[in-house]
């Protein structure tokens, strides 16, 4: 394996981990850092997705008990119902934009 790619992966992993829980865009930082490191081809896009998947899985793992409890409380507690309604509403604008973006990249 290319030593430069390992170094880039290490640096981008540090950037993702350091900025994930800050109120700033970790994705934006990854994109800027990847451009700075001349790592901006198709493989870099896939890498950015997978490194964020790791961060998402870490959050899910950390909060799994709370997430499971909230899911189980949906039929019984209005707080849980409001939470999932809010997530659904937040998802609405992202869905068509993501779909359009994916369709544009198919060609």
N, C-alpha and C positions, 0 to 999 in steps of 0.2 A: 504494500500500500504506500501511496505517496505521503511522505513525511509532512509536506506542506498542507495537504488536506487534513491530516490529523491535527496539526497546529490550528488551522482555521476552525475545525469542529470544536476543539478545546476552547478557543476564544469565544466563539459564538455561544457555546454552552454556558460559559461564565456570564456573558452579557444577558442571555435569556434568564438565567437564574437570579441575577442581580436586579433585573428590572421587572420581573414578573409580578411581584407584589407591591410595586410602587405605582402611584397613580399617573403613570406615563405609559406610552405605548411600547411594550416589549417588542412587538412586531416591527415598529418603526426603527427601533434601535438595531434589530437584526438586519434589516434591509440596508440601513446606512453602513453598518459595520461590514456586511458582505460586499457592498460596493467598494468600500475603502480597501478591502483585502483582495479585490479583483475576483470575487467568488459570486458571480451574478449570471450564471447560465441556467439552463433548465434543471440541472441537478441541484443547484442552490435553492430553487423554489421548493423542490421536494424535501430537501434537508430542513428548510425553515418550517415546513408543515410538520415534519416528524419531531423536530425539537420542541415545537409548541405542543404536540400531542403528549410528549413526555411531561411537560409542565402541567397540562390539564389532568393527566393521570395522577400526578403528585398531589394536586389539589383535591381530586376526588378521593384519593387514598387518605389524605389527612382529615377530610371532612365526611368520610363515608358513614359514620354512625349518625351524624346530624342529617345528612341527605336521606338516609334510609328512614329515619324517624319522621322527617318532613313528608316523605312520600307516603308513609303509612298513615299520617295524620290528615291527608287530603279529604277523606270522606267525613272526618269528624271536626276539624278545626278550621275556622275561617282564615286564620293567619296562613296556614299552609295552602289553602285554596287561593288566597290573594297572591301569594308568592308565585305559584305556578301560572296563574293568569298573567301576572306581570312578565314572567319569562316568555310566555306565549306572545304577548304583545311586543316585547322587545325583539322577538324572532321574526315578526312579520316583515319589517323593512329589509332585513338581511336576506331572507329567502329569495325574493325575485332578483336582487342584486347579485347574489351568489350564482343563481341559475343562469342569469345573463352572462356573467363572467365565464362560467364553465362552457356555455354554448359557444362563446366567442373564441375560446381556446381549442375547440374541437377541430376547427378547420386548419 
